[in-house]
Every structure is written in C-alpha cells, then in structure tokens.
C-alpha cells in the first residue's frame, strides 16, 4: 500500500469515527472480488464479509434481547431480519460513503457497481469483520449500536413486523397468569360494509379497545392499544 492510499483510508476511518490499528484490514474490507481478480495474488473482502455478517447478527440479537425483553422469539427474529437486510445495510453504507471508497474492477465500475446495494452491504459487513479482527468486540459493538440504534427504534415505534395480539397474550400470561379476552361491543354499518368494535379484558378489567372491518382486525387494534398501555412504559424504563 502506498502512502497516498494509506492517507485515503485513514481519512475514511476518521469519517467512520473508528480507529484501525491495522489500516491494511480496512483496505481488504473495501476490496471487491472484481478488483482483486485484476491483481496478482489479490485479496478480496469475501471472508471478512462472512465474519462481519456473524458479528453483526450477534450484536443486533444481543441488543434486541436485552433492550426489549418482552418481545417474543418470533418478533425478535422478524425485527433482526429487517435490520440486517441488504436494504438497510446498503442505506447505512451509502450514508457512510462506503461506495466512494470501494475498490472495484474496471468492468464493475463501468456497469455501475459502485452504486449496487449488494456490493455496498457486503463491504459494510466486511468492515465490521475487519474491525472485529483489529480490536476488541466492544469496539465493533459500540460502532454498530451507534449506527443502528435509531433504525431499531423506528422499527419498534412504527410497529413493523410486530404481532401485538401475540405480544399481549405472552405478557398477560407472565404478568397476570391469565389470558386476554376479547368482547364485541357493537357492529355498525350495512351488511356488506360492517365495522366491528372490540374491547380486550384482563381479569375482567378493560385495558384496550379498537375497531376494524372484521372481528379479527378489531381484536388486533384492541390488543395494540392494551399492549402499549401495559408494556411500553415498562419496556422503556428497562431499556
């Protein structure tokens, strides 16, 4: 690596707000196979990507498990799957300008490889793998949480992938040793376009209500209302 490349990589590391003891690891993390294939004995980022994928998965899983203890296994899996998706990783990678620092081959450059989501996401994971090898796990963990914390918050708050009816049942069984019961309050509208209103009871006390175009939809809305009332404040206090 020449002096110019080293300065270039150090500038990038500074942009990421991380410090590499071995800047060569960062160089490999940014090297796509198309670039290394054009060099003699060239090294690419595929193994670092493999490592980084596992490191990222562990960090996100641990964060979700500890910060949101009342989510079910299914909800944790769905949220994690979304957070580590190519869409999210490439979006974060572009914010970090990873695409501008990628080392790609001439053919890949001509076909717009620098803007390909897959290449950016892979390089991001490779950087995590490089950072893990370069230092302590805690250094990678701090970096990942700093980048993903807001996105995870959005997923939780926007209810993406969450089944509140199941969440409520799990919580009520643990907290009240009971199961939530749903009761139809009223039906309104013509036969072909009815609206159903439901309420959810726990130990014969009403905790939430909701409406929908089917009884099932109304139950889900009522469950969401009850879950937020019962669980969210406690979850935030623990987090």
C-alpha positions in Angstrom: 0.0 0.0 0.0 1.5 3.3 -1.0 1.4 6.5 1.1 -1.5 8.1 -0.8 -3.7 5.0 -0.3 -2.9 4.9 3.4 -3.9 8.6 3.8 -7.1 8.0 1.8 -8.0 5.1 4.1 -7.2 6.9 7.3 -9.5 9.8 6.1 -12.3 7.2 5.6 -11.7 5.7 9.0 -11.9 9.1 10.5 -15.2 9.7 8.7 -16.5 6.4 10.3 -15.2 7.7 13.7 -13.2 4.5 14.3 -9.5 3.8 14.5 -7.8 0.9 12.9 -4.5 -0.4 14.4 -4.0 -2.2 11.0 -5.2 0.0 8.2 -4.5 -2.9 5.8 -7.6 -4.7 7.2 -9.8 -1.8 6.1 -8.2 -1.9 2.7 -9.1 -5.5 2.3 -12.6 -4.9 3.6 -13.2 -2.4 0.8 -11.7 -4.6 -2.0 -14.3 -6.3 -4.2 -13.5 -9.6 -5.9 -13.6 -7.8 -9.3 -10.7 -5.6 -8.2 -8.6 -8.4 -6.7 -9.1 -10.6 -9.8 -7.2 -8.0 -11.8 -4.2 -8.2 -9.4 -1.7 -10.9 -8.9 -2.4 -12.7 -5.6 -5.0 -10.1 -4.8 -7.0 -10.4 -1.6 -10.8 -9.6 -1.5 -13.3 -8.9 1.2 -15.4 -12.1 1.0 -14.0 -13.8 4.1 -14.2 -10.5 6.1 -17.8 -10.2 4.9 -18.6 -13.7 6.2 -17.1 -12.8 9.6 -18.8 -9.4 9.7 -22.2 -10.9 9.0 -21.9 -13.2 12.0 -20.6 -10.4 14.3 -23.4 -8.0 13.2 -26.1 -10.7 13.8 -24.8 -11.3 17.3 -24.7 -7.6 18.2 -28.2 -6.9 16.9 -29.6 -10.0 18.5 -28.0 -9.2 21.9 -29.2 -5.6 21.7 -32.8 -6.6 20.9 -32.8 -9.3 23.6 -31.6 -7.0 26.3 -33.4 -3.8 25.4 -36.7 -5.3 24.5 -37.1 -8.3 26.9 -40.9 -8.6 26.4 -40.7 -9.3 22.6 -41.3 -12.9 21.6 -38.7 -15.0 19.8 -40.7 -14.6 16.6 -40.8 -10.8 16.8 -37.1 -10.7 17.6 -36.3 -12.8 14.6 -38.5 -10.6 12.3 -37.0 -7.4 13.5 -33.5 -8.7 13.3 -34.1 -9.9 9.8 -35.3 -6.5 8.7 -32.5 -4.6 10.4 -29.7 -6.7 8.8 -31.3 -6.8 5.4 -29.4 -5.6 2.3 -31.8 -2.7 2.0 -30.8 -1.3 5.5 -27.1 -2.2 5.3 -26.7 -0.5 1.9 -28.6 2.6 3.1 -26.3 2.9 6.1 -23.3 2.2 3.9 -24.2 5.0 1.5 -24.6 7.4 4.4 -21.0 6.5 5.3 -19.9 7.0 1.7 -18.6 3.4 1.5 -19.4 3.3 -2.2 -16.9 6.1 -2.8 -14.1 4.2 -1.2 -14.9 0.8 -2.7 -12.1 -0.9 -4.7 -13.8 -2.4 -7.7 -12.6 -3.7 -11.1 -12.9 -1.8 -14.3 -15.7 -3.9 -15.6 -17.7 -3.5 -12.4 -17.0 0.3 -12.5 -18.4 0.5 -16.0 -21.6 -1.3 -15.0 -22.4 0.9 -12.1 -21.0 -1.4 -9.4 -20.2 1.5 -7.1 -23.9 2.1 -6.6 -25.0 -1.6 -6.3 -26.7 -2.2 -3.0 -25.3 -5.7 -2.7 -21.7 -4.5 -3.0 -22.2 -1.7 -0.5 -23.9 -4.0 2.0 -21.2 -6.7 1.6 -18.4 -4.1 2.1 -20.2 -2.8 5.2 -20.2 -6.2 6.7 -16.6 -6.7 5.7 -15.7 -3.5 7.6 -17.3 -5.0 10.7 -15.3 -8.1 10.2 -12.1 -6.1 9.8 -12.9 -4.0 12.9 -13.5 -7.2 14.9 -10.1 -8.7 13.9 -8.4 -5.3 14.5 -9.5 -4.9 18.1 -12.0 -5.8 20.7 -15.6 -7.0 20.3 -16.7 -4.0 22.3 -15.3 -1.6 19.7 -17.4 -3.2 17.0 -20.4 -3.3 19.3 -20.2 0.4 20.0 -19.9 1.2 16.3 -22.9 -1.0 15.3 -25.2 0.3 18.1 -24.3 3.9 17.2 -25.3 3.3 13.6 -28.4 1.1 14.1 -29.9 2.4 17.4 -32.2 4.9 15.7 -33.3 2.5 13.0 -34.2 -0.1 15.6 -36.2 2.5 17.4 -38.1 3.3 14.3 -38.9 -0.4 13.7 -40.2 -0.7 17.2 -42.2 2.5 17.2 -43.6 2.0 13.7 -44.7 -1.5 14.6 -43.1 -3.1 11.6 -43.4 -6.9 11.8 -44.9 -6.9 15.3 -47.9 -9.1 16.2 -49.4 -7.2 19.1 -52.1 -9.7 19.8 -49.4 -12.4 20.4 -47.2 -10.0 22.3 -50.2 -9.1 24.6 -51.0 -12.7 25.2 -47.4 -13.5 26.2 -47.2 -10.6 28.5 -50.6 -11.2 30.2 -49.8 -14.9 30.8 -46.5 -13.9 32.5 -47.7 -10.8 34.4 -51.3 -11.7 35.3 -51.4 -15.5 34.9 -54.4 -15.0 32.7 -55.3 -14.8 29.0 -56.7 -11.6 27.4 -60.4 -12.0 26.4 -62.0 -10.1 23.6 -65.6 -8.9 23.7 -67.6 -7.5 20.8 -69.0 -4.0 21.8 -71.0 -3.2 18.6 -71.4 -3.7 14.9 -72.2 -0.7 12.7 -72.8 -0.2 9.0 -74.6 -2.1 6.3 -74.2 -5.9 5.9 -71.7 -5.6 3.1 -69.6 -2.9 4.9 -69.7 -3.5 8.6 -67.4 -2.0 11.2 -66.7 -4.1 14.4 -65.7 -2.6 17.7 -64.0 -4.8 20.3 -62.6 -4.4 23.8 -59.9 -6.6 25.4 -60.3 -7.6 29.1 -57.7 -8.9 31.5 -59.1 -10.3 34.8 -62.4 -8.7 33.8 -60.9 -5.3 33.5 -60.9 -3.4 30.2 -57.4 -2.5 29.0 -58.0 -1.5 25.4 -60.4 -1.2 22.6 -60.3 -0.9 18.8 -62.3 -1.3 15.6 -61.9 -2.8 12.2 -63.7 -4.2 9.1 -63.5 -7.7 10.6 -63.6 -9.0 14.2 -60.0 -10.2 13.8 -58.8 -6.8 12.7 -60.7 -5.1 15.6 -59.1 -7.6 18.1 -55.7 -6.7 16.7 -56.4 -3.0 17.1 -57.6 -3.5 20.7 -54.6 -5.7 21.5 -52.2 -3.0 20.2 -53.9 -0.4 22.4 -53.7 -2.6 25.5 -50.1 -3.7 24.9 -48.9 -0.1 24.5 -50.8 0.9 27.7 -49.4 -2.1 29.7 -45.9 -2.8 28.3 -44.3 0.1 26.5 -43.6 2.3 29.6 -42.1 -0.6 31.4 -40.0 -1.6 28.4 -38.6 1.9 28.0 -37.7 2.0 31.7 -35.8 -1.2 31.4 -34.1 0.0 28.2 
